Amino acid sequence: MLTADIGIDLGTASILVYIRGKGVVLKEPSVVAFDRDTNRIKAIGEEARLMLGRTPGNIVAVRPLRQGVISDYTVTEKMLKYFITKALGRRTLKKPRISVCVPSGVTEVEKKAVEDATYNAGAREVAIIEEPIAAAIGAGIDIARPCGNMIVDIGGGTSDIAVISLGGTVVSTSIKIAGDDFDEAIVRFMRKKHNLLIGERTAEDIKIKVGCAYPRAEVLTMDVRGRNLVTGLPKTVTVTSEETEEALRETTSQIVEAVHSVLEKTPPELASDISDRGIVLTGGGSMLQGLDELIEAKTGITTMVADDPMTAVAIGTGKFVEFLSEHKDF
């Protein structure tokens, strides 16, 4: 293999790398741990995620991307280089063509930062693609047709909501409310209701195991360990899925409002397409139990989660390169 076309889903929570002909070859958390004293990188990806909230003073585990945007340029560049090398192996003779996706609301400056970081990480050509379009391609929607499709992509740091027709975005909005905010809402709720201090990782566990956005038929429970804020000692509390619905209510309703506002701005022809075809949810955040039911209940439009919501954006980003080469010479 002399050259490769790579699609990178540069997410706040995780980075996925798609290689043409191979599919998604790598999925790791976008976390970097480095030593403050020597400024050397200790670990990247899953290994670094295990260190979050558990490091000694001189080692810090950071997420170089905040809300889908590069917050620490040099660390992001090193992280990209590491993931590209890891995905390709060292046997490439020619630099790869890379398409990277960014949230739909980013500024030109932020796009340029992503582009520069990707070039410096070893790309021959870089294409920047907006997240909703990548998500639509990855979810198996033929975006080239003159037909309205609504995509709600809920990632770690941002939620992108867009109406797509003829290969482009007609109406879109990007809000900085997503998976990470679900975690934070759970942390706040546990502190307020149970006087229990828990970390990000525990909050994520609660969200995955018993979290829900719409009342479940059966109530699930889970034991949660943390620190009692009154006594300062470790303590275990049982949390129910009903409580998580209450904890997440404010955050999920903001996503529903954003969906509503995009529907209000949608041209009538496309709006009727959407009510026929439904709304498609992608991104890791869309795996929150009952979120599709909540959106459906509030909008009255059939809502479904894409087959593999986590990888939809990465697959779409990779296929975008093929989409471009089919529609014009890249």
Secondary structure, 3 states (H helix, E strand, C coil): CCCCEEEEEECCCEEEEEECCCEEEEEEECCEEEECCCCCEEEECHHHHCCCCCCCCCEEEECCEECCEECCHHHHHHHHHHHHHHHHCCCCCCCCEEEEEECCCCCHHHHHHHHHHHHHCCCCEEEEEEHHHHHHHHCCCCCCCCCCEEEEEECCCCEEEEEEECCEEEEEEEECCCHHHHHHHHHHHHHHHHCEECCHHHHHHHHHHHCCCCCCCCCCEEEEEEEECCCCCEEEEEEEHHHHHHHHHHHHHHHHHHHHHHHHHCCHHHHHHHHHHCEEEECHHHHCCCHHHHHHHHHCCCEEECCCHHHHHHHHHHHHHHHHHHHCCC
